[in-house]
Amino acid sequence: MDDISGYTYNKALNGKHHSREEMLYHPRFLEIERQIASHLIDIHHRAPRLARLAASHRKWLLTQMLFAMHVGRDRRDPRSGLTAGRFMQAATGQKVASKNTAASFLSELVAYKFLRDVADETPDRRLRLLETTPVSWDAMHSWFMGHMKCLDYLDGGNRAVAVTADIRLFELAQPRAADILLLEPVWRTPRDSIGNFLWSEVGGLVLHDLIRRLPDDARSRDRIIVEDVTFSEIASKFGISLTNVKRMFRKAEADQLLGWEKAAGRGVLWLSRTFIEDYFHWQSAKFLELDRAVHWAANRLQLTQALCA
C-alpha cells in the first residue's frame, strides 16, 4: 500500500458507482439536496460578490469552464491554461455565451480580484494568461468538497477524505466533470419549470433557498408547503430588486408549479411535486458526473482507494 498525507490507499477500487436513477430515487437524495443547498448559500454568505458572479446558470457554466482551463495548465507549456483568447473561443464554440459576454465576464472577475494576470510566463505577448486568486480557488474547492460530502452521505463513502488527502483528485475531477456537464443535455438545458429561475441573475441561489426549506416528506406530497417566504426577504437576502424576484416566480406561478396560500409574495408558499422533481432531476446530472469524475481521477492516479463503502 501507498501512504499519502496520512491516508492509506487500497490497490483495488471497491467504490460503488451510482446510476442517475439510483441517485435520484435514493431515500437520502432529498436530504443531500437540502444539505448542498445550504452549503451553496453558505458560500454566498462568505463571498457574496463571487457567488453572485456564478449564480445564473450561464455564468455557472462559464465559471466551471474557466476554472477547468486554469487547473489544466501545464507549466512546461506557456501557451496552456486559462488565456482570454482560449476562454472566449471555448465560450462561443460551446454556445455558452457570445464573445462580448465572455470578455465582460473575465473583466468582472479580474476587477473584483477573483482572477489575475500571470506576468512574464509566455513568449507570445498577444496571449493574456490568467489564473485564479486564492479566494476563488477556495470557493471552487469548497463547492466541490460540499458535493463529495453529500455523495459520501448517500453510501457511506470516503470521497471527501480522499480528496483532502490528495488535492490532485480535485484538480483532475473538476475539469473532467465540467467538460462533461457542458455537453450533458439534462444539466446544460434545465427544464422550463426551473429554467426561468436558473437563467436569471442569482436565480440559482433563490432556488437553493427554497429547496433547503423542504420538509422531510416533500417527495410524497403533490403540494409542498414552504412557510415564511416573502419576495422582500429574498430580495434583501440576495441583493436583488423586488422586480427581479417577482419576474423569476411569474412563469412558474402562471404554469401552476407554485403559488401562494394567501397574498402573493408573502407568507405561505406552495411548491408542486413537478417543480421539486424537475429540480432534483437536474441536480442528479451534476451529482452523477462529479461521482464519476472523482472515481476516474482516482483510477488515473492509481490511487484506487475505496471511495465508497
C-alpha positions in Angstrom: 0.0 0.0 0.0 1.0 3.7 -0.5 0.6 6.2 2.3 0.0 9.8 1.1 -0.6 12.6 3.5 -1.6 10.1 6.2 -4.3 8.5 4.1 -3.9 4.9 3.0 -4.9 3.9 -0.5 -6.0 0.4 -1.4 -4.8 -1.3 -4.5 -8.3 -2.3 -5.7 -11.1 0.2 -6.3 -14.1 -1.1 -4.4 -16.1 2.0 -4.8 -19.8 1.9 -5.8 -20.8 3.7 -8.9 -24.4 5.0 -8.9 -26.7 5.4 -11.9 -28.6 8.6 -12.2 -31.8 6.7 -11.3 -30.2 5.3 -8.1 -29.2 8.7 -7.0 -32.4 10.4 -8.0 -34.6 7.9 -6.1 -32.3 7.3 -3.2 -34.1 7.7 0.1 -31.5 10.2 1.2 -31.5 12.3 -2.0 -33.9 14.9 -0.6 -31.6 15.2 2.4 -28.4 15.8 0.4 -30.3 18.3 -1.7 -31.1 20.3 1.4 -27.5 19.8 2.5 -25.9 21.1 -0.7 -28.4 23.9 -1.0 -27.4 25.2 2.5 -23.7 24.7 1.7 -24.0 26.8 -1.5 -25.8 29.5 0.3 -23.1 29.5 3.0 -20.5 30.0 0.2 -22.6 33.0 -0.9 -22.5 34.5 2.6 -18.7 34.0 2.8 -18.0 35.5 -0.6 -21.2 37.2 -1.8 -19.7 39.1 -4.7 -18.1 35.9 -6.1 -21.2 33.8 -5.6 -23.3 36.4 -7.4 -21.0 36.2 -10.4 -21.8 32.5 -10.7 -25.4 32.4 -9.6 -27.0 32.3 -13.0 -26.7 29.1 -15.0 -24.9 30.7 -17.9 -22.3 32.2 -15.5 -22.0 28.8 -13.7 -21.1 27.2 -17.0 -18.6 29.9 -17.7 -17.1 29.7 -14.2 -16.6 25.9 -14.4 -15.1 26.2 -17.9 -12.5 28.8 -17.0 -11.6 27.0 -13.7 -11.1 23.8 -15.7 -8.7 25.7 -18.0 -6.8 27.1 -15.1 -6.2 23.8 -13.3 -5.3 22.2 -16.7 -2.3 24.5 -17.1 1.0 22.7 -17.9 3.8 25.0 -16.7 6.1 23.4 -19.3 3.8 24.8 -22.0 3.4 28.6 -21.7 0.5 28.5 -24.1 -1.6 26.2 -21.9 -4.0 27.1 -19.2 -6.5 29.9 -19.0 -6.0 32.6 -21.6 -8.5 35.2 -22.5 -8.5 34.1 -26.1 -8.9 30.4 -25.4 -11.7 31.1 -22.9 -13.7 33.3 -25.4 -13.2 30.8 -28.1 -14.5 28.0 -25.9 -17.4 30.0 -24.7 -18.6 30.8 -28.2 -17.7 27.3 -29.5 -19.8 25.6 -26.8 -22.5 28.2 -27.4 -22.5 29.2 -23.8 -22.0 32.9 -24.4 -21.1 35.5 -27.0 -17.5 36.7 -27.3 -18.5 40.0 -25.8 -20.3 38.4 -22.8 -17.3 36.1 -22.1 -14.9 39.0 -22.3 -17.1 41.1 -20.0 -17.3 38.2 -17.5 -13.5 37.9 -17.4 -13.2 41.6 -16.9 -15.5 41.4 -13.9 -13.6 38.6 -12.3 -10.3 40.5 -12.8 -11.8 43.8 -11.5 -13.0 42.1 -8.3 -9.7 40.2 -7.9 -11.1 36.7 -8.5 -8.7 36.3 -11.5 -5.3 37.9 -12.0 -2.8 38.2 -14.9 0.2 35.9 -14.9 3.1 38.1 -15.8 6.1 37.2 -18.0 5.4 33.5 -18.4 4.5 33.4 -22.1 6.8 34.3 -25.0 3.8 35.5 -27.0 2.7 38.9 -25.8 -0.6 38.5 -27.6 -1.6 35.8 -25.1 -3.2 37.0 -21.9 -2.6 34.3 -19.4 -4.8 34.4 -16.3 -5.0 32.4 -13.0 -7.4 32.2 -10.1 -6.8 34.1 -6.9 -6.9 32.3 -3.5 -10.5 33.4 -2.8 -11.9 32.0 -6.0 -9.8 28.8 -5.7 -11.1 28.3 -2.1 -14.7 28.8 -3.3 -14.5 26.3 -6.0 -12.7 23.8 -3.7 -15.5 24.3 -1.1 -18.1 23.8 -3.8 -16.5 20.5 -4.9 -16.0 19.3 -1.3 -19.6 20.0 -0.4 -20.7 17.7 -3.2 -18.2 15.0 -2.2 -19.6 15.0 1.4 -23.1 14.7 0.1 -22.2 11.7 -2.1 -20.5 10.1 0.9 -23.7 10.5 2.9 -25.6 8.5 0.2 -23.4 5.4 0.5 -21.0 5.8 3.5 -18.1 6.5 1.2 -14.9 8.5 1.9 -14.5 10.7 -1.2 -14.1 13.8 0.9 -11.3 12.2 3.0 -9.6 11.1 -0.2 -9.7 14.5 -1.8 -8.5 16.2 1.3 -5.5 13.7 1.4 -4.6 14.4 -2.3 -5.6 17.6 -3.9 -4.8 16.1 -7.4 -8.2 14.3 -7.2 -9.9 17.7 -7.2 -7.6 19.1 -9.9 -8.4 16.2 -12.2 -12.0 15.6 -11.3 -13.3 19.2 -11.6 -12.2 19.7 -15.2 -13.5 16.2 -16.1 -16.9 16.9 -14.7 -17.1 20.4 -16.1 -16.3 19.2 -19.6 -19.0 16.5 -19.5 -21.6 18.7 -17.9 -21.2 21.3 -20.6 -22.4 18.7 -23.1 -24.9 16.9 -20.8 -28.4 17.9 -22.0 -30.1 17.3 -18.7 -27.7 19.8 -17.0 -27.0 22.1 -19.8 -30.7 22.9 -20.6 -32.8 22.8 -17.4 -36.5 22.0 -17.7 -38.7 25.1 -18.3 -40.2 24.7 -14.8 -37.0 25.7 -13.2 -35.3 27.4 -16.1 -36.8 30.8 -15.5 -35.0 30.9 -12.2 -31.7 29.4 -13.3 -31.2 31.6 -16.3 -31.8 34.7 -14.1 -29.2 36.6 -12.2 -28.9 35.0 -8.7 -31.8 32.6 -9.6 -29.8 29.6 -8.7 -29.4 30.9 -5.1 -33.1 31.6 -4.9 -33.9 28.0 -5.9 -31.4 26.6 -3.4 -33.1 28.8 -0.7 -36.4 27.2 -1.5 -35.1 23.7 -1.6 -33.3 23.9 1.8 -36.7 24.7 3.4 -38.4 21.5 2.2 -39.9 19.2 4.8 -38.8 15.6 5.2 -41.9 14.3 3.4 -41.7 16.7 0.5 -41.4 13.9 -2.2 -44.6 12.2 -1.0 -46.9 15.2 -1.5 -48.4 16.8 -4.6 -48.2 20.2 -3.0 -45.5 21.1 -0.6 -45.9 24.0 1.9 -42.9 26.2 2.5 -43.5 28.9 5.1 -42.0 32.3 5.9 -41.1 33.0 2.3 -41.6 36.6 1.0 -40.4 38.5 -2.0 -38.9 41.2 0.2 -36.9 38.7 2.2 -35.5 37.0 -0.9 -34.6 40.4 -2.5 -32.9 41.5 0.7 -31.0 38.2 1.3 -29.5 38.0 -2.2 -29.2 41.7 -3.0 -31.6 41.9 -6.0 -34.6 44.0 -6.7 -38.2 43.1 -5.9 -39.0 43.3 -9.7 -36.4 40.7 -10.5 -37.6 38.4 -7.8 -41.2 38.6 -9.0 -40.1 38.0 -12.6 -38.5 34.7 -11.5 -41.7 33.5 -9.9 -44.1 34.7 -12.5 -43.9 32.0 -15.1 -43.9 29.2 -12.6 -47.0 30.7 -11.0 -48.7 31.0 -14.3 -47.9 27.3 -15.0 -49.3 26.4 -11.6 -46.0 25.0 -10.5 -46.0 27.1 -7.3 -48.3 29.6 -5.7 -49.3 31.4 -2.5 -51.8 30.3 0.1 -52.7 33.9 0.9 -51.4 37.2 -0.5 -48.9 36.8 -3.4 -45.3 37.1 -2.4 -45.9 36.9 1.3 -46.1 34.1 3.9 -47.0 30.6 2.8 -45.7 29.4 -0.5 -46.6 26.0 -2.0 -44.4 24.1 -4.5 -45.7 21.4 -6.8 -44.2 18.0 -6.9 -43.4 18.6 -10.6 -41.4 21.7 -9.7 -39.4 19.8 -7.0 -38.8 16.7 -9.0 -37.6 18.7 -12.1 -35.1 20.4 -9.8 -34.0 17.0 -8.4 -33.8 15.6 -12.0 -31.5 18.5 -13.0 -29.3 18.2 -9.9 -28.9 14.4 -10.3 -26.9 15.0 -13.5 -24.4 17.1 -11.6 -24.0 14.6 -8.8 -23.7 11.7 -11.2 -20.8 13.4 -13.2 -19.0 14.5 -10.1 -19.1 11.0 -8.7 -17.9 9.5 -12.0 -15.2 12.2 -12.3 -13.7 11.5 -8.8 -13.6 7.8 -9.5 -12.0 8.4 -12.9 -9.4 10.7 -11.3 -8.6 8.0 -8.6 -8.1 5.4 -11.3 -6.0 7.7 -13.4 -3.7 8.5 -10.5 -3.7 4.8 -9.5 -5.0 5.9 -6.1 -7.7 3.4 -6.3 -8.9 3.7 -2.8 -12.3 2.5 -1.6 -14.1 5.8 -2.3 -17.4 4.2 -1.3 -18.3 1.6 1.2 
